[in-house]
Amino acid sequence: MDLETVVMKKKESFNDTDKAIVSYLLKYPKEASKLSLMELAQKLYVSKSAIFRLSKKLGLSGFSELKFELIARKEQYAKHAQELDFDDNLQKIINDTFKYFKGLDLHDLCADLDQAETIYIYSTGWQQQIIAEYLAHSFYLIGKNAIILPSARDEVSMLGQAAKENDMLFVISFGGFNKTIIEELKKIDVINNKLKLVSLTSWQPGKLASLSDYSFFFKTTPFQSSKKVESFSSVYVLIDLIINGYEKQRKLQK
């Protein structure tokens, strides 16, 4: 029985930590299979014993057997990716995005967006920076003031003192495990707990998502011509859906 099947059978017994670990393992089997127990624990901000206990829940003897299963999943994932071309992968991800969005409740987010005088946007990479610009432009079109922060630690640090009540901070991060930004966000929460945090991360409940007032997830898929370059099309679809959802709710309130 493959790892994903076992996870589906055991998922009812998982706590939040188990879910975070499993999400990463299933999403990134190749990367996870190369990490030691200590490295994996540090990356996911969990204890080594938490990973060991999860291994036991999955019916495995320990971390060594878990790594063996990850290697098997990595090979299975690579084979599956070869069978599906880019068009099929992208279509599936877009369909998954619509299904995911339909299950969201945007009522509280829309209320906070209505109250926000300024929306700050911070990104952690060049692809994420492009997404940040698209998000800022989308807010501009509906009359919301959005400011893109430079991708520097000091900018986020200063925000804790500069932000006013009802302001919002959108953080766009591919993995959701960026240690530097997480440390700064924790400090901001202590200094200014009135700032609402919204995260957009890849499809896994990372540490950033757990710190956020609202968290949204997107999927990526590699281009066939270059496996090192990912398509972020689904996050643009997700942003459009969120903006449209906000506009629909605002019209209903008038």
N, C-alpha and C positions, 0 to 999 in steps of 0.2 A: 504494500500500500504506500503510495507516494505521500510526501510531507503535507501537501495542501489538503489531501483527503483526510488525513489524520487531524489536521487543524480544524477542519469543518466539523468533524465528529466531536471534538473536544471543546469547541469554542464557548459553550455555555458555562464551562468551569473557569474561564479565564478572568482574571482581574485586569485593571487598567494597565498595569505594568506588563502583564503577559501579552495583551493586545498590541502594545507599542513594540515589543520585541518581535512578535510574530509578523507584524506588518512590515518591519524592516527586513526580516529574513526572507519573506516571500517576494518582496519587491527587489531586493538586492542580494540574491543568493551568491553571485560571483564574488562580490566585495566581502560579504560576511564570511564566506568559506576561507578567506585568506587571513582572517583576524584570529588572534589568540583570545582566550576567554577574557583576559584582562582588557585587551584592546576593544573587544566588543562591548563589554560592560561600560567602559569609559565613553565610548562613542554614543551609546544610548542613554547615558546617565542613569544606569541601574546598577545593582550589586551583582557580583559574580554568582551569589547564591540564588538570585532571582532567575538567572539564566539556567542554572542547574535544576532548579525546581520546575521550570517550564519544560526542560528536557524530560524530566520524570513524568510530567503530566501527559506528554506526547507518547509515553510508553518506551522511551529511549533510556539507555543505561547512563548517559551523561553527555557532556559537551562534545566529546570525541565522536560519538555516534551521531550527534546532531550535525557536526561538520560533514560527516560522510553523507548524510541525507541532503545537505546543502549542495555538495558537489554533484550529486545525482540530479538535483533540481536544476542546477546551473546547466548541465548538459541537456536536460529535457527542454529547458527554456530556450537554449540556443537552437535546438532542432526545430522547435515550434516557430521561432522567429524566422527561420529560413523558409518554412512552409508558407507563411503568410507574407504577402508583399506589403509595401508601405501603404498603399491605398486601403487595403483591407484593415490594417492596424489602425490607421487614422480614423476610418469610418467607425470602427468599433469604439474607439476612445471618445469620439464625439457623441455617439449614442449613449455611452456610459455617463458622460457629463450631463446630458439632458435628464437621464434617470436619476442621477445623484441630485441635481438641482431641484427636481420635483419633490424630493423628500425633505427639503430644507424649509425651515420656518424663518422668514426674514422680518417678522414683525418688529422685534426689538432692535435689530440692526437698522431698519428703516427709520425708527423713532430716533435713534442716536444720530443717524446721518442728518435728519431734519434739524436737530439741535446743534450740530457741529458748525462752528464758525470757520474753523480751519481744519483741513484734512492734510496730514503730513504723510508722505510716502517714502519708504526706505527700501532699497534693494541690495542684494549681496553678490551680484555678478553682472556681467555685461548683458546676458540674455534677459536677466531679471530687470535690468535698467531699462531696456526697451519696453518691457511689460509695464514698468512704472510710468513711463511716458504715455503709454496708451491709456492707462488707468486715470492719470491726471487729466488727459484730454477728454475722457469720457465724463469725468466730474465737471469739467469746464462747460461742456455742452448742456448740462442740466443745472447750471448756475451755482455750482459749489466751488469754493476756493480751495485748490489743492496745491501743495508745495512739495516738490521732489527734493529730498535731502541728499547731499553728496554722500557717496559711499565711504564715509570715514567715521571712525569710532567716536571722535569728538563731537560730531554733529548730533549723534543720537544722545550722547551724554548731556549736551547742552539743552536738548529738547525737554528733559525732565523739569528744568526750571523755567523754560520759556512758554511751554504749553499752558493754555487756559482751560478752565472748566468746560466740558463738553467737546473739546478738541479730540480728534481721532488720529491714530497712527496706523497706517497700513504697512506691513512688512512683507516683502516678497522674497522668499528664500527657497531654493530648489530642494534642499534636503530637510531643512527645519532643525538642524543640529549644530548650527554655527555657534561655537562656544563664545566668541567675542560678543556677538550681538545679544545672546541670551543673558550674559552677565550684565550688560548695559541695561537691558529691559528690566531685569530684576531690580537694579538700582533706581530706575525711573519709577517703578511701582512703589518703592519706598518713599521717594521724594514727592511724586505726584500721582496719587492713585485715582485721580479724576480723569486721567487720559485713557480713552478707550482704545484697546489694542485689537487690531484685526490682522490675521495672518493668512497668507496664500502660500501654500507649500505643496510639494509633490505628494502623491497618494500614500501618506503614512503619518500616523499621529506622533510626530517628533516632539521634542521638548518645547519648541517654539509654540506649537499648537496648544500645548497644555497651559502655557502662560497667557494665552490670548482670551479676550472676552468673546471673540468670534473667530472661528477658524474655518477656512475653506481649502479644499484639496483639488489638485488637478493631476492629470496623467500626461506623460510624454511618450514619444515613440521615435526611434532612430530612423534617419533617412537611409534608404537602401544604398545610395551612392556613397554614404559616409557614416559608418556606425558610430563615429565619435561625435556626430552632430545630431542633436535632438530637435524634434518639432514640438513647439509649445502651443500649437493651435488651440488646444482645449482650454487653456487658461484665458485666451481672448474670448472664446465662446462663453466661458463662465462669467467673465467680467460683464459682457453684454447682457447676459441673463440677470445678473444682480442689479445692474443699472436699470434695466427695463422693469424688474420687479419693484424696485424703489419708486420709479415713476408711476407705475400702476397703483401702488398703495397710496401715494401722495394724491393722486386724482380721486381716489375713493373717499379720502378724508375731506375733500373740498365740498 
